[in-house]
Amino acid sequence: MKTSLVSELFFVVQNLKRSQTGKWFIYATLTGIAAGLGAIAFFVLLDLISVLLLNHVSGFPLTHPTNEQPLIEAIHKPFNKILFIIIATTGGFLSGLIMHLVAKETKGGGTGEVIKSYHNNLPIRTRVPFVKTIVSVISLGVGGAGGREGPAAHIGAGLGYRIGKLLKLSDKEKRIMMVCGMAGGIGAIFRSPMGAAIYSTEVLYKDVDFEHETLLPAAISSIIAYSIFSAKFGWIHMFSTPLMKFQNPLELVSYTILAFVCAASGIIFINIFNSTSNMFDKINAPLYIKTALGGLIIGLLGAAMPDSVGMGYGIMQKAFLNKTTFSVLLMIGIIRMFSTSITIGSGNSAGMFAPSLVIGAALGGGFGGFMHQIAPAMVDNPASFALVGMAGFFAATAKTPLSVIILVAEITGNYELIVPSMWVVAISFLLSSRYSIEHYQVKDRAHSKIHRYEYIKDVLENIKVKDLMRKQFASVDSSTKLSTIYDILSKTKQTDIPVLNKNKNISGIITLHVLKSILGENELSDFLVAADIANKDVITATPDENLNNIMHKIGFKEINTIPVVDDANGKIIGIITRKDIIKSYNDATESLEHLRASQ
């Protein structure tokens, strides 16, 4: 039968509307469009403000990745350190004041707030994407040592949540839209669509776990946002790297040492950040005073060493091109641990994502340069250690071992070092497994509030009816008199009695509810028999059924006893009560809470 093109298209559209995949294709596309446009607005504002204030006004030596030039041309003028300190302090004060007055949840990195909202099923207010854009542009535009990816993630997540609310989606669907927005924001601003999609589903957890339901929608959103952003600013990856390959077996020894360096430095950085954040938290002053103080310290650090502040993408580019000595790279990596902690710990709005990559690249490149100097046979190209160190350090701090390997390859365009990256990431992740820079991450899905009952369900599915059923029970045949039934009930702890036919098959059940209704009718006790008062519509179970199935069977019905029948012949072999099932449910819940508390 011939089919017209129009009818075929109509069929495809109708199928998309009916399927879950089609529905999420539409929702994720909308989120990707919003996240991509949001990333463009954020990028343009940030680039203009940073070049105008830092370069044109104070003469700060801005650096950019090779493939990302400023929108307005930078100028060469003497660096006015006093002016830079004033700009950094004023910017800190202004961003803190806006956050204090309008949306305090926009302080800090951004990714953490999305993780918090996700696990606690909390809304992201309408104002958040707009406020986050403004305060992040100020915080980063005046020299804050942070990244633009965290703010882009928060902006995208807020837009995704808002679209979900407008579409009247369920809480679960709005959470997925958050992840879609986060993936879109990072995928666009970092030009890493695949890495961003996996990162957004992985960063929610401290262990190797991820939200598999969100992966496909996140990928769609990330692709759309990346395409919109790249159509405006170019399709090439952020950084240029020379040819770097892993083809020297001796380098694996050096990479193994690098993994230990990444793990140790990652733990040190996390502790520095936590201590700095706690120090600012203890200051009894409004947020804008803390952010102004953070801005002042950043201004002083930047005046002394410009490479210690700012977004630091130029540092990464120099490390990839071997344009900086190993001693300088190591010093930059260490100092930026403190400058990043001060920027974000004081409450200024800047991402933790990029600083972790910058520090990792500096430490990795410094270590590679040092090893190349003392043992040239063990390091062919120090720049390769900058790239691999970036992945290892990020995995140690952010706990995203899978996505960071892809992300680093995408932003550098270098896929030749995936093998050593996997090796270093695996070791550094395992060595630092107790630590994470993201406070709101949970251990795994079992420890997330939104997944709590899924895991109780899994526990109940592992408990079989035969494990709980009572093999000793009272029963009657259909001709048993009511008076005898009363007598049996008085001698047992049962509330319901199964009624059996001559073949020992279940034919009904006498419930306590029915018996109570005729309790005062003494004259009936010698006339009524079991067949007269039994409920013939009996719900039964088999020994190999699980408790989750049984709970769905009885639901909210007034059923207290379920006969258990043999699969082969249908004969009754036991009973299981609602009380037994509820006890098992409570035990499963309590065990899960104990597990969470112990871990």
C-alpha positions in Angstrom: 0.0 0.0 0.0 1.4 3.4 -1.0 1.8 5.9 1.8 2.0 9.6 1.2 4.7 11.8 2.7 2.2 13.8 4.6 0.6 10.8 6.3 4.0 9.4 7.2 5.0 12.7 8.8 1.6 12.7 10.6 2.3 9.2 11.9 5.8 10.3 13.2 4.4 13.3 14.9 1.7 11.3 16.6 4.2 8.7 17.7 6.4 11.4 19.2 3.5 12.8 21.1 2.6 9.4 22.6 6.1 8.1 23.5 8.2 9.1 26.5 11.3 9.6 24.3 9.4 11.9 21.9 8.0 13.9 24.9 11.5 14.4 26.3 12.9 15.2 22.9 10.6 18.2 22.9 11.1 19.2 26.5 14.9 18.9 26.4 15.0 20.8 23.1 13.1 23.7 24.7 15.5 23.6 27.7 18.5 23.5 25.4 17.3 26.5 23.5 16.8 28.5 26.7 20.2 27.3 28.2 22.0 28.2 24.9 20.6 31.7 24.7 21.2 32.2 28.5 24.9 31.1 28.0 25.3 33.6 25.1 23.9 36.4 27.2 26.1 35.5 30.1 29.2 35.1 27.9 28.8 38.4 26.2 28.2 40.4 29.3 31.1 38.7 31.1 33.5 39.2 28.3 32.6 42.9 27.8 32.7 43.7 31.6 36.0 41.8 32.2 37.8 43.4 29.2 36.5 46.9 29.9 37.1 46.9 33.7 40.2 44.8 34.0 42.0 45.6 30.8 40.9 49.0 29.5 40.5 50.6 33.0 43.2 49.0 35.1 45.5 47.5 32.5 45.3 44.0 34.0 47.0 41.5 31.6 44.0 39.3 30.6 44.7 35.9 28.9 42.4 33.8 26.8 42.4 30.4 25.2 43.9 30.3 21.7 40.5 29.7 20.1 38.5 32.3 22.1 39.3 35.9 21.5 37.7 38.8 23.4 34.7 40.5 21.8 36.3 43.9 22.1 40.1 44.3 21.5 42.3 44.3 24.5 44.8 47.1 24.9 48.3 47.3 26.2 48.8 49.7 29.0 50.6 49.7 32.3 49.0 47.6 35.0 47.5 50.0 37.7 47.6 47.8 40.8 45.8 50.3 43.0 42.9 50.7 40.5 42.7 46.9 40.2 42.4 46.5 44.0 39.6 49.1 44.0 37.7 47.4 41.2 38.0 43.9 42.8 36.8 45.2 46.2 33.9 47.3 44.7 32.8 44.4 42.6 32.8 42.1 45.6 30.7 44.6 47.5 28.2 45.1 44.6 27.7 41.4 43.9 27.2 40.6 47.6 24.7 43.5 48.0 22.6 42.2 45.1 22.7 38.7 46.4 21.8 39.9 49.9 18.9 41.9 48.8 17.5 39.7 46.0 18.6 36.1 46.0 21.1 34.7 48.6 21.0 31.3 46.9 23.0 32.7 44.0 26.2 33.0 46.1 29.1 30.6 45.5 29.6 28.2 42.7 26.1 27.4 41.4 26.4 23.6 40.8 26.1 22.9 44.5 22.7 24.8 44.6 21.4 22.7 41.7 22.5 19.5 43.4 20.8 20.6 46.7 17.6 21.5 44.8 17.6 18.1 43.0 18.1 15.8 46.0 15.7 17.8 48.2 13.0 18.4 45.5 13.4 22.2 46.1 12.2 24.8 43.5 14.6 27.2 41.8 13.0 30.6 42.0 12.2 32.5 38.8 14.6 35.3 39.6 17.6 33.0 40.1 18.8 32.7 36.5 18.7 36.5 36.0 20.3 37.3 39.4 23.0 34.6 38.9 23.9 36.1 35.5 24.3 39.6 37.0 26.3 38.7 40.2 28.5 36.2 38.3 29.3 38.8 35.6 30.4 41.2 38.4 32.3 38.6 40.5 34.2 37.2 37.5 34.4 40.5 35.6 36.4 42.2 38.4 39.0 39.4 38.6 37.5 36.7 40.8 39.4 33.4 40.7 36.5 31.3 39.5 34.9 29.8 36.4 31.9 30.6 34.3 30.7 27.0 34.0 29.2 26.8 37.5 27.1 30.0 37.0 26.1 28.7 33.5 25.0 25.4 35.1 22.9 27.3 37.7 21.4 29.6 35.1 20.5 26.7 32.8 19.1 24.6 35.6 16.9 27.6 36.7 15.6 28.1 33.2 14.9 24.3 32.8 13.0 24.2 36.0 10.9 27.3 35.0 10.0 25.7 31.7 9.0 22.5 33.5 6.7 24.6 35.8 5.2 26.4 32.9 4.4 23.1 31.2 2.9 21.8 34.5 5.2 18.9 34.7 5.5 16.6 37.7 8.1 17.1 40.4 10.2 14.3 39.0 10.0 15.8 35.5 11.0 19.2 36.8 14.0 17.7 38.4 15.0 16.2 35.0 14.5 19.6 33.4 17.0 21.0 36.0 19.6 18.5 34.9 18.9 19.2 31.2 19.4 22.9 31.9 22.6 22.3 33.8 23.9 20.1 30.9 22.9 22.8 28.4 24.6 25.6 30.2 27.9 23.7 30.6 27.8 22.2 27.2 27.4 25.6 25.6 29.8 27.7 27.6 32.5 25.0 27.6 31.8 23.7 24.1 31.6 20.1 25.5 28.2 18.6 24.7 28.9 15.0 25.5 31.0 15.6 28.6 28.5 18.1 29.9 25.6 15.7 29.5 27.4 12.9 31.5 28.8 15.4 34.0 25.3 16.7 34.9 24.0 13.2 35.6 27.2 12.1 37.5 27.9 15.2 39.6 24.9 14.5 41.8 26.6 11.7 43.5 29.9 11.2 45.4 30.3 7.5 44.3 30.4 6.2 40.8 26.6 6.6 40.2 24.4 8.7 38.0 20.8 9.5 37.1 20.4 7.2 34.1 16.8 8.5 33.5 18.2 12.0 32.8 21.1 11.0 30.5 19.2 11.1 27.1 17.3 14.4 27.8 20.5 16.0 29.2 22.3 14.9 26.0 19.6 16.4 23.8 19.6 19.7 25.7 23.4 19.9 25.7 23.6 19.3 21.9 21.0 22.0 21.3 22.6 24.6 23.6 26.1 23.8 22.3 24.8 24.3 18.7 23.2 27.6 19.4 26.2 28.9 21.3 28.7 27.6 18.6 26.6 29.1 15.8 27.3 32.5 17.4 30.9 32.1 18.6 32.4 29.3 16.4 32.5 25.5 16.4 36.1 25.0 17.3 37.1 23.6 20.8 38.4 26.1 23.4 42.1 25.2 23.5 44.7 24.4 21.0 47.1 21.6 21.8 50.1 20.2 19.9 50.2 16.5 19.0 50.5 14.5 22.3 50.5 10.7 22.3 50.9 7.9 24.9 53.4 5.6 23.3 56.1 5.3 26.0 55.6 2.5 28.5 57.9 4.2 31.0 55.5 7.2 31.1 52.9 5.0 32.9 55.2 5.1 36.0 55.2 8.9 35.9 51.4 8.9 35.3 51.0 6.7 38.4 52.9 9.1 40.5 50.9 12.0 39.0 47.7 10.2 40.1 49.0 10.3 43.7 49.9 13.9 43.3 46.4 14.7 42.0 44.7 12.9 44.8 46.9 14.5 47.5 46.6 18.0 46.1 42.8 17.5 45.6 42.4 16.6 49.3 44.5 19.6 50.3 42.4 21.9 48.1 39.2 20.6 49.5 40.4 21.2 53.0 41.7 24.7 52.2 38.3 25.6 50.6 36.3 24.2 53.6 38.5 26.0 56.1 38.2 29.3 54.1 34.4 29.0 53.8 34.1 28.3 57.5 36.3 31.3 58.3 34.0 33.6 56.3 30.9 32.0 57.7 32.1 32.9 61.2 32.4 36.6 60.4 29.4 38.3 61.9 28.6 40.6 59.1 26.2 40.9 56.1 27.0 39.0 52.9 28.2 42.1 51.0 30.8 42.8 53.6 32.2 39.3 53.3 32.2 39.4 49.5 33.9 42.9 49.6 36.5 41.5 51.9 37.0 38.5 49.5 37.3 41.0 46.7 39.9 43.0 48.6 42.1 40.0 49.2 41.8 38.9 45.6 42.8 42.4 44.5 45.9 42.2 46.7 46.8 38.8 45.4 46.2 39.9 41.8 48.3 43.0 42.2 51.2 40.8 43.5 50.7 38.0 41.0 48.2 38.5 38.1 48.2 34.7 37.2 46.8 33.9 40.7 43.4 35.5 39.9 40.9 35.7 37.0 39.4 32.7 35.3 42.8 31.3 34.4 42.0 29.8 31.0 45.2 31.4 29.6 47.2 29.5 32.2 45.9 26.3 30.9 46.6 27.3 27.3 50.3 28.1 28.2 50.7 24.8 30.0 49.4 22.9 26.9 52.0 24.7 24.8 54.9 24.4 27.2 55.2 28.1 27.5 55.6 28.3 31.3 58.4 26.8 33.4 57.5 23.9 35.7 58.4 25.9 38.9 56.0 28.7 37.9 53.2 26.3 37.1 53.6 24.5 40.4 53.5 27.9 42.2 50.4 29.0 40.3 48.6 25.8 41.0 49.3 26.1 44.8 48.4 29.9 45.0 45.2 29.4 43.0 44.0 26.9 45.6 43.9 29.8 48.0 42.6 32.5 45.6 39.8 30.2 44.4 38.9 29.4 48.0 38.8 33.0 49.0 36.7 34.0 45.9 34.0 31.4 46.3 34.3 30.9 50.1 33.6 34.6 50.7 30.3 34.2 48.8 31.3 35.7 45.5 29.4 34.1 42.6 31.9 32.1 40.6 32.2 28.5 39.5 34.4 25.8 41.0 34.4 23.8 37.8 37.1 25.8 35.8 39.4 26.5 38.8 39.7 22.8 39.4 40.8 22.3 35.8 43.2 25.2 36.0 44.8 24.0 39.2 45.0 20.5 37.8 46.6 21.7 34.6 49.1 23.8 36.4 50.1 21.1 38.9 50.1 18.4 36.2 52.2 20.5 33.8 54.6 21.5 36.7 55.0 17.8 37.7 55.5 16.8 34.1 58.2 19.5 33.6 59.9 18.5 36.8 60.0 14.8 35.8 61.1 15.7 32.3 64.1 17.5 33.8 65.2 14.8 36.2 64.2 11.7 34.1 63.7 12.7 30.4 63.1 9.0 29.5 59.9 8.9 31.7 58.2 12.0 30.2 58.2 12.7 26.5 56.2 15.9 26.6 55.4 17.8 29.9 52.3 19.3 28.2 50.6 15.9 28.2 50.9 15.8 32.0 49.1 19.2 32.1 46.2 17.7 30.2 46.0 14.4 32.1 46.6 16.2 35.5 43.6 18.4 34.7 41.4 15.3 34.5 42.9 13.6 37.5 42.6 16.6 39.8 39.1 17.3 38.7 38.1 13.7 39.4 39.6 13.9 42.9 37.7 17.1 43.8 34.4 16.9 41.9 33.9 13.1 42.0 33.0 12.8 38.3 35.5 10.3 36.9 33.6 9.3 33.8 32.6 12.7 32.4 35.9 14.5 33.0 37.8 12.2 30.7 35.4 13.0 27.8 35.1 16.7 28.8 38.9 17.2 28.8 39.2 15.5 25.4 36.4 17.7 24.0 37.7 21.1 25.2 41.2 20.4 24.0 40.4 18.4 20.9 43.0 15.8 22.0 41.7 12.2 22.2 45.2 10.6 22.1 45.6 10.7 25.9 42.4 9.0 26.9 44.3 5.9 28.1 46.6 7.7 30.6 43.7 10.0 31.6 41.6 6.9 32.5 44.5 5.5 34.5 45.2 8.7 36.5 41.5 9.5 37.0 40.8 6.0 38.4 43.6 6.1 40.9 43.1 9.7 42.0 39.4 9.1 42.4 39.9 6.0 44.5 42.5 7.5 46.7 40.4 10.6 47.5 37.0 8.8 47.7 36.2 10.2 51.2 36.4 13.8 50.0 34.4 16.1 47.7 34.4 19.8 46.9 30.6 19.6 46.4 28.9 19.6 49.9 25.5 18.6 48.7 26.5 15.5 46.8 25.1 12.3 48.3 26.9 9.0 48.4 24.7 7.3 45.7 21.1 6.9 44.7 20.2 5.0 47.8 21.2 8.0 49.9 19.1 10.5 48.0 15.8 11.6 49.5 14.0 11.4 46.2 15.1 7.8 45.7 14.5 6.6 49.2 11.3 4.6 48.5 12.8 3.1 45.4 15.3 1.3 47.5 12.8 0.2 50.1 10.9 -1.3 47.2 14.1 -3.1 46.1 14.4 -4.5 49.6 10.8 -5.7 49.6 11.3 -7.3 46.2 14.0 -9.4 47.7 11.7 -10.8 50.5 9.7 -13.8 49.3 6.3 -14.8 50.7 7.7 -18.2 51.7 10.2 -16.4 54.0 7.4 -14.9 56.1 4.4 -17.1 55.7 2.9 -19.0 58.6 2.7 -22.8 58.0 0.7 -23.4 61.1 -2.8 -21.9 60.8 -6.4 -22.7 61.6 -8.9 -23.3 58.8 -12.4 -24.6 58.4 -14.4 -26.4 55.7 -17.5 -24.8 54.1 -20.0 -26.7 56.5 -18.4 -25.6 59.8 -21.0 -23.9 62.0 -20.6 -20.3 63.2 -20.4 -21.4 66.8 -17.4 -23.6 66.0 -15.8 -20.7 64.2 -16.1 -18.5 67.2 -14.6 -21.2 69.4 -11.6 -21.6 67.0 -11.0 -17.8 66.9 -11.0 -17.7 70.7 -8.1 -20.2 70.8 -5.9 -18.8 68.1 -4.3 -15.4 67.3 -5.8 -15.3 63.8 -8.2 -12.6 62.8 -9.3 -14.3 59.6 -10.0 -18.0 58.8 -9.5 -19.6 55.4 -12.4 -21.8 54.2 -11.4 -24.9 52.3 -13.3 -27.2 50.0 -13.0 -31.0 50.2 -9.9 -30.9 48.0 -8.2 -28.5 50.5 -8.4 -25.7 47.9 -9.3 -22.2 49.1 -13.0 -21.4 48.5 -13.3 -18.3 50.7 -12.2 -16.5 53.8 -14.1 -15.5 56.9 -13.0 -12.1 58.1 -13.1 -10.5 61.6 -15.0 -7.6 60.1 -17.9 -9.9 59.1 -17.9 -11.8 62.4 -18.1 -8.5 64.3 -21.2 -7.5 62.4 -23.2 -10.6 63.5 -21.6 -11.0 67.0 -24.8 -10.2 68.9 -27.0 -12.5 66.8 -26.7 -15.6 69.1 -29.6 -17.4 67.5 -27.7 -17.5 64.2 -24.7 -19.3 65.6 -26.3 -22.7 65.2 -27.8 -22.1 61.8 -25.1 -20.3 59.8 -22.1 -22.2 58.4 -18.8 -21.0 57.0 -20.1 -21.0 53.4 -22.8 -18.5 54.4 -20.5 -15.8 55.8 -17.2 -16.4 53.8 -15.9 -13.8 51.3 -15.6 -15.7 48.1 -13.5 -13.0 46.4 -10.1 -14.1 47.9 -6.8 -12.6 47.1 -4.1 -15.3 47.3 -0.3 -15.4 47.0 2.2 -17.9 45.9 5.4 -18.8 47.9 7.8 -17.2 45.4 6.0 -13.9 45.1 7.7 -10.9 46.7 6.3 -8.6 49.3 6.2 -5.6 46.9 3.8 -7.5 44.7 1.6 -8.4 47.7 1.5 -4.8 48.9 0.3 -3.8 45.4 -2.3 -6.6 45.5 -3.9 -5.6 48.8 -3.4 -1.8 48.4 -5.9 0.0 50.7 -8.4 -2.8 50.8 -9.5 -4.1 54.2 -7.5 -7.3 53.9 -5.6 -8.6 56.9 -4.8 -12.2 55.8 -3.6 -13.6 52.5 -3.7 -17.3 51.9 -0.6 -18.8 50.3 -1.3 -21.5 47.7 0.9 -24.0 46.1 1.8 -23.1 42.4 1.3 -26.6 41.2 -2.0 -27.7 42.6 -3.5 -24.6 44.2 -3.8 -26.1 47.7 -3.3 -23.8 50.6 0.1 -24.2 52.3 0.1 -21.2 54.6 -1.0 -17.6 55.4 0.7 -14.2 55.5 -0.8 -11.2 57.3 -0.8 -7.5 56.7 0.9 -7.1 60.0 3.8 -9.3 58.8 4.2 -7.2 55.6 4.1 -3.9 57.5 6.7 -5.1 59.9 9.0 -6.1 57.0 8.4 -2.7 55.4 9.3 -0.9 58.6 12.4 -3.1 59.1 13.5 -2.3 55.6 13.1 1.5 56.2 15.0 1.3 59.5 17.8 -0.7 58.0 18.2 1.8 55.1 18.3 4.7 57.6 21.0 2.9 59.7 23.0 2.3 56.5 22.8 6.0 55.6 23.8 7.0 59.1 26.8 4.6 59.2 28.1 5.8 55.9 
